[in-house]
C-alpha cells in the first residue's frame, strides 16, 4: 500500500505537538489560560503563581545582574538555566512564543559550565551561565530552523540532503557558546519574516503579554514576548524593516538595531538572501540597556570580523561612550550638553495619542535637564520608504512564494498584503542599479540635512541623535499593521537605533482628539484602528536614532534617556557600566 502523504495541516500539527511535548509534565499548565477579558496582562505577578520563590528571584534579575552571580560562582549555571527554561515554557503555553525547545541540551551545557568553574575557579567568558534565546533564523545543532514555514520542516532552509540538517551552527551561535552563554530555545517568527506581527501556520499567533488584545510585534515577535515575560534575560533578533525594534517597543523592552556590519550574521537563515541593497542586521533585546551593552561588547571581544566577511573590524569603543558621558555633564551644575532632533510625525501618518504623549514625556524630561530639542524636518520619508519597499520586490516574491509552495500552506494575510497571491516578474539589473543609486542619493541628502542642524542646535554640533516614534501605535492590533514608515527609514539609511520604553496606555488620558483631521486615506486607516479601551495598559515606546555605526553612543544616550524618564515603563534602566 502506498504511503499517505500528509497535508500541510497534519505536518504543522505534528511539529506543534512535538515542541509542546518537550515541556516537562510538571511544567505544563493544569488549567486553561484565562481569557483576555479576564486577564489582559500575563506578565509579572500573574506568572509568579507557577514559580517557586527561588525561580522568581532568578528570573526577575536582569542579564547584568545574572552574570554577576554566575561568573563569580554565587549562582550555578544549572540552577539559572532550569529557572529560565521553566518560565519560558510557561510563556509559550500562554502566548505562543517558541518554535524550538532544547531544554535538556541546555541543562547539560550548564552542568559542563559549572564543572569548568569548579575546576578553574573562573568563568569561561563574560556570559558564563547566562541563558540566551534566539530568533528562529539561527541554526543550532540538534534542532530545526523552520522560520515558520511548514515546508522547511525536516530540511535545511527548504533543501534536503545537504548534510547540514541539525548539525550546522550559525557563526554567532559558535561565539555565544565560546562566551559561556547557555542556549535553550528558539523563538517564533512570522513566516517570511516580513511582517510586524508574528503569525505562522505552525504555532499560530504570538500575543502581546502586556495586553493580549495586541500583537507582540514582528518579525522577532517571539523574542519580544518571551523577554517581556522574563522567560529570557537576553535574546537576539534581526531587523530589515524594524523587526528588532518593533517587538521591543510593543513589549516594553530595549532593543538595538545596529548598522550593517557591526554584528555577525554569517550562517543564519533569511528571506531574499542576496538582496544586498538594504541588509538585514542582527542585534540584542533585553530589559535594560546594560543587557544590550553586555551582549554587544562580549560578541565583539570574539573578533567576529575574522569569521564573517561582512563584519567591520570595529572593536567596542569605550571612548564613544565617554564622549556622551562628558557631554551630559558638560553644562553648569551637570546640566546641558546634548542636542536632539525631535520628529513628532513623519508627515505621512499621525501617531496615536499614547505615542504622542510618550514623545512629549521624553522631550520634556530632556529639556528639564537642560538639553536642546529641535524640530526634525528631514528629506521626504515617503520617498525614502518607497525606495526601501522597492528592494523587497527585487525578485518579484519568488523566494517567499517558493517556500510556501514546498508544502502548499497558505500565506498569512499580514504577509499577503506585501507579496500577493503569486510571484510576479523580477526586476532587471538596470532597475536594481537605479534603486541602489536612489538609495545612495537619499542617504547623502539625509546626511547633509543632519549636518545642517549644527546651525541651530546651539551646541556647535549637529544633533547628537533623533527621537522619533517607532510605529504610529503602541502595538499593532491583529491584521492592523498598516504602516511601517516610522521604522523602515532607519534601515534605508543604515542608522543605529535603540528603542526606549516610556510608559503605558491610559484610556482616560490617551483619547483621540475630536478635531483630528487625517492627512490622507492611509492616515485615516491607521487612526481608525485606535480604541483607548482596547489599548489600555499596553507598553508605549520611542526610538533614539544615531548615525551609522554609532552603537556605543546610541546605547549611552538610550540609557541616559531611560533614566531621565524614570523607568516609567516598569522596566529598570540601571546605569551600570561593564
Secondary structure, DSSP 8 states (H G I E B T S, - for coil): -------HHHHHHHHHHHHHTTS-GGGS-SS----TTT-S--STHHHHTTS-HHHHHHHTS-HHHHHHHHTTTSS-HHHHHHHHHHHHHHHHHHH--EEEE-HHHHHHHHHHHHHHHHHHSS-SSTTTT-EEEEETTS--TTS---TT-GGGTTSBTTBSS-S-TTT---HHHHHHHHTT-EEEEEE---TTS--SS-EETTTEE-B-SS-TTBB--SSSHHHHHHHHTTS-SEEEEEESSSTTHHHHHHTT-EEEE--TTSS--TT---SSTT--SS--EEEEEESSHHHHHHHHHHHHTT-GGGT-TTS------HHHHHHHHHHHT-SGGG----EEEEES--SSS---HHHHHHHHHHHHHHHHTT-EEEE---S-HHHHHHHHHHHTTTTTTHHHHHHHHTTT----HHHHHHH-SS------HHHHHHHHHHHHHHHHHHHHHHHHGGGTSSSSS--SEEEE-SSSSSS-BTT-----HHHHHHHHHT-EEEEEEEEE--TTT----TT---SSHHHHHHHTT--HHHHTT-EEEEEEEE-TT-HHHHHHHHHHHHHHTTTTTSS-------
